[in-house]
Amino acid sequence: MALKVGIAGYGLAGRYFHAPLLKGCGFEVTGVHTTNKERSAHALLDFPNTKVLSSISELVELNLDLLVVASANLVHAEHAIAGINKGIPVVIDKPMGRTAAEVQQIISAAQSKNVAVTTFFNRRWDSDALTIKKVLESKVLGEVHRLDSRFERFRPELNLDSWRESMSAEQGGGQLLDLQPHLISTAIDWFGPASLVTASVRSLRSGADDDSVLVFHHKSGVNSYLSASALVGAPGPRIRILGTKGALVINDLDPQEALLRDGKYPKNGTWELPTTSEAFIHRGDEIEKIESVPGNYGHFYKQVEQAIVNGAPWPVSTSDALLVSQLIDQAREIGERV
């Protein structure tokens, strides 16, 4: 029998990431919470048998097996704790909370009720992330000493209709909470715990922060340089990893986000379309194309299913979610003074 899931929020994250993945992985979308009429119509179009509810309290009364919080960052904690208090396991879209204190509040609530909670660091299941793990295991790069990881775009005009671009950090806006969680979570997944060395966090378009560079030192010895910006007219490669025997270069994201936005989804948790990023090993002038690992966000929800049904580990630990939030807090404190 399919696990019953409720989705809080049906905007970009809810409709174009979580809903299709849940559908593809065999979950039953029982209810959706939104107060937006257009999004209510979208939910009923996508899931004609779902219940569209105007409050989170109504959603968590639906005898759910899982709650997915895909609402604005401003209400992540409120919505997650509503589910936790009802004994419902919760997946929270990144970031889990706006601050480390808010993340700790969610984790403490979950621990007090003995309820599982995790966060959607889906970029750990991108083709580049999975390919990097394979390359690191092979030791082909020798001793790795540096990571450059980027989400760089060129969007000179501020989108005032987007809360991510117009809201303050206190309200949950800005790229430090939107894109850097992906960069930090993958970096610590590849190279282990890290401490912040320095940071620059700026607002260049008179809205929320939209340009940040964070530098971390991992206990493993690797330094990570993480860049997220809306004003890069010549974006660098998505990933560059430097080692003593060569460098791994991946220029572009895999196509999963574009496929999901186009209405595609991984049927039975498996993509029927190519989901790889091209990857290359550079040794000076010598360039070797290598076989990439296909990306699959469906693996996240398949692990969630196994955690609920069989008690398997959840896909992202609360300790990772808390560490990412702590590093973001530190970056904001340091970066805004630079």
C-alpha positions, 0 to 999 in steps of 0.5 A: 500500500502506498505511503500517504504524504501531505505537501505544505506549499505548492510553489516551485519546490512543492510542485516542480521538485517534491510532487513529481518525485513523490509520484514517481517513487510511489507515494500517494499525495493525500493532501496539499496545504496552500492558500494561493488560488492558482496553486490550489488549481495546480494541485488539483490538476496534478492530483485530482483526488488530493485534498487542498487545505488552507491550514497546516493544522488541517493537513496534519489531521489526514492520517499521513505517513509523511509530511513534506514541508515545501513552503517558504523558509519563513514558516519551515519551523512552524509547519515542520513542528505541526507535523512532528507534534502529530507524530508524522515524519517530516522532510523539509526542503532546504534550508531546514531553518533560517538559522541554526537556532531554528534548526535546533528547535526543529531537531529538539522537537523531533527528538522529544516526540521520537519522530524522524526529520530530515532535509532535502539536500537533493544536490547530493543526488546530482550526476556531478555529486555521484560522479565525484564520489566515484572519482574520489574512491578511485584515487585517480586525482591523487591527494585532493587539496581544493574544491571549487563549487559554484551556482553562478548565473547572470540575472541583472534584474531583481525579480520582485515577485520572488520572496527568495530575491526580495525578502530579508534574511530574517524572513528567509530570503537570499542566496545564502539560504537558497543556494549555499546550502546545496554547495555546503552540504555537498562539500561536507558530504564529499570531504567531511566536516569543515570550519569557515575560513572567510566569507563575503556576503553581499546584495548587489541588486538592492534586494536580498543577498545575491552574491556570496563566496565562502571558504572552508577548511575541511578536517580532511585537509581540503579547502572548499571555495563555494560561490553563489551569485546572480551577477556572473556574466561568465560563470565558471565550471560547476565543479573543479576538484584539484588533486596532486595527480590531476583535476576533475572538471564538470561544467554543467548541472545534470538535466534533472531540474529541467526535466522536472520543470517540464513535467517529467519524473522518475517512474518507479524511482528510475529516470528513463531519460539521460541524467548525466553531466559530462565529466573530464579529468585534466592533467595539464594539456591532457584532457580525458572524458570519463564516464559519469554516474546518472543523477537521480533525486528519486533515490532520496525518496526511495531512502525515505520510504525505506526509513519509514517502512523498514527503519533504514537510515534517513537520507540526510542526517540532522547533524549535517543539517545543523552543521550547514545551518551553523556554517551559514550563520557564521558566514553571514556574521563574518561576510556582511562585515567584509 
